[in-house]
Amino acid sequence: MQGKVITVLARPNLALVKYWGKREKGKDCKYTSLNLPQNSSLSITLDAGEELLTRTSVVFSEKLAQDTFYLNGKKQDMKSPELKERFLAIEELRKLSGVGTRALIVSNNSFPTASGLASSASGLAALTFAASKALGLKIDSNKLSEITRIGSGSACRSLFGGFVVWNRGKLPDGSDSVARQVFDEYYWPELTTLICMTTREKKKISSRAGMRQTVATSELYKLRPDIAEEHVKEIIKALNKKDFEALARVTMADAMNMHSVMLDTRPPIIYLNDVSKEVIYAVEDLNESEKRLVAAYTFDAGPNACVICAESDADKVFAKLKGVRGIEKILKAKIGSSPKVLSDSESLINPKTLEPKFALEK
């Protein structure tokens, strides 16, 4: 028996309050890792058109002898530890559906993978969203968020558009550590994000490995969870009032707090590069010259900068960033929406041959 090929488009998210570090697993946990965060986080889903998205096609079929996964035209090693962790989410969906058949998954990212631009967020959101549809599951957003979080913590936020909070939760099984939308993508359409590509290289230390190091070795990290929880409250207050300066102030403070605990890790984790620092200086200089907070910089676990501003200030912020030597490209993003199912004509899988439609890398 063969199911229908489902193709989904999902977008990354930008955390204004960051997730960095996992809390201890409870005794009753079913998985090696549930990706339970030490603190809550808050993000914006990003829409930069075709420049920043993931398309993923999934099909379950008895004709398949094993799970097979193609990413950006290259067949992946299903035995890799990282991929096994990601696929825990698929195993959970199989259990819920009662379907044990193997899956063919074909996924394309339109932006660099593992460069600190939340490719795992859009990738896992697209994967679990598509897989749940391909298995015929009808589950609510809380449950899908919980399952998606197992594969990638930040991915649970990409299941929603607009402004999204991922609650830390307290239960050891993770059932209350889920994401929810606080405002949709139409709430504050004037907000714009300028994404500064400072490198396309894959980062040397993965987020998962970096988090483990930080929690185990950083003295400063002991303060981080409480600071981040307070930052979430402050950002929500700013959103309620549409107070950009308050939003900007907390966004920059949280990014620098997270990167400070990374530096305090042993050995130190340094994701920012020289161009990243120049972006910080440029934004600070612009804010000082304007005598108000015109823009806010933030960085996830990578060197690529994201600068948030009002659409009315976007031209002057863009001009300032263009003067930063070393920025390869600047993408302009608006607030994005939740994942959507695409038409059969946009599928990446040939349903008759159960092969990817596009040419594969050798």
GIJOMO-V74366 format. One record per backbone hydrogen bond with DSSP energy under -0.5 kcal/mol. CO is the residue of the C=O (numbers start at 1). NH is the residue of the N-H. If there is no record, write none. Layout:
CO|NH  CO|NH
//
This chain:
1|62  4|6  6|58  7|342  8|56  9|340  10|54  12|46  13|15  14|44  17|42  18|20  21|38  26|29  35|37  36|23  41|166  42|16  42|17  43|164  44|14  45|336  47|334  48|51  49|52  53|110  54|10  55|108  56|8  57|106  58|6  59|104  60|3  61|64  61|102  64|102  68|105  69|76  70|107  71|74  73|361  74|71  76|78  77|80  80|84  81|85  82|86  83|87  85|88  86|89  87|91  88|92  89|93  90|94  91|95  92|96  93|97  94|98  94|99  98|100  102|61  103|68  104|59  105|70  106|57  107|72  108|55  112|115  114|203  115|304  118|122  119|123  120|124  121|125  122|126  123|127  124|128  125|129  126|130  127|131  128|132  129|133  130|134  131|135  132|137  133|136  137|139  140|144  141|145  142|146  143|147  144|148  145|149  146|150  147|150  147|151  148|151  148|152  152|155  152|156  153|156  154|157  154|158  155|158  156|159  157|160  162|45  163|182  163|183  164|43  165|167  165|180  166|41  171|174  172|26  174|177  176|178  178|167  180|165  183|163  184|187  186|189  188|191  190|311  192|309  193|195  193|333  194|196  194|307  195|197  195|331  196|198  196|305  197|328  197|329  204|206  206|210  207|211  208|212  209|213  210|214  211|215  212|216  213|217  214|218  219|222  220|223  220|224  221|224  221|225  223|227  224|228  225|229  226|230  227|231  228|232  229|233  230|234  231|235  232|236  233|237  234|238  235|239  236|240  237|241  238|242  238|243  239|242  242|244  243|247  244|248  245|249  246|250  247|251  248|252  249|253  250|254  251|255  252|256  253|257  254|258  255|259  256|260  257|261  258|262  259|263  260|264  262|265  262|269  268|270  269|271  273|277  274|278  275|279  276|280  277|281  278|282  279|283  280|284  281|285  282|286  283|287  284|288  285|289  286|290  287|291  287|292  292|294  294|310  296|308  298|306  300|302  304|300  305|196  306|298  306|308  307|194  308|296  309|192  310|313  310|314  311|314  313|317  314|318  315|319  316|320  317|321  318|322  319|323  320|323  321|324  323|325  324|327  326|328  329|197  331|195  331|333  333|193  334|47  336|162  340|9  343|346  344|347  348|357  349|351  350|354  350|355  355|350
//
